[in-house]
Amino acid sequence: MKTHIIFVALVAITFMFTGCSIERTREAMIPRYVMDFAFWSLLFDFQITVNGEVVTSPSAATAAWMMTHPSSPEFDSSFTELVVVHNESEAQGFPDSTIVIWPSDRPQTQMRVDRLNNLVALTAEELPRPQDIWGLGREPIVLEDFGLTYPITIADLVDSWENVIAIWNALMQTERDGFR
């Protein structure tokens, strides 16, 4: 009996320290960093099919974000693909398991692209001194290293979205926070 109690206690402690739980087995098929980038950072428009009904922005953006977030009560693992298109007219005809996003035509999206260009254009002398919690800074961003040229455009957000996200990830957290 004493052995069983010790075994159960060790298993409980292991789960506590490793963070394992039944809930953690829920995995999103669409990477969170892509959803966060599109939803929070550049204010993309979204199209999602919920219960057979096609929903577009703005309610689709919130629904898509919640339905692809594993810790959300609305999580739905049936969304398996994210497609980036140029505009809403290109978003037609995708399967229900696909979330379709495109750059918004709202001025805020262009303003955020402009802000991204301003950050990319900073020289080593203009970069802010390290401000993150680890005391780390960043190097100037060379767009050619990411397969892009200056300035980043709205079209680049679609045609080279993986490269734009890589640039985004090269920014310091304090710089990314300025987009929210």
Buried (B, 14 or more C-beta within 10 A) or exposed (E): EEEEEEEEEEEEEEEEEEEEEEEEEEEBBBEEEBBBBBBBBBBBBBBBBBEEEBBBBEEBBBBBBBBBBEEEEEBBBEBEEBBBBBEBEBBEEBEEEBBBBBBBEEEEBBEBBEBBBEBBEBEEEEBEEEEEEEEEEBEEBEBEEBEBEEBBBBEBBBEBBEBBBBBBEBBBEEBBEEBE
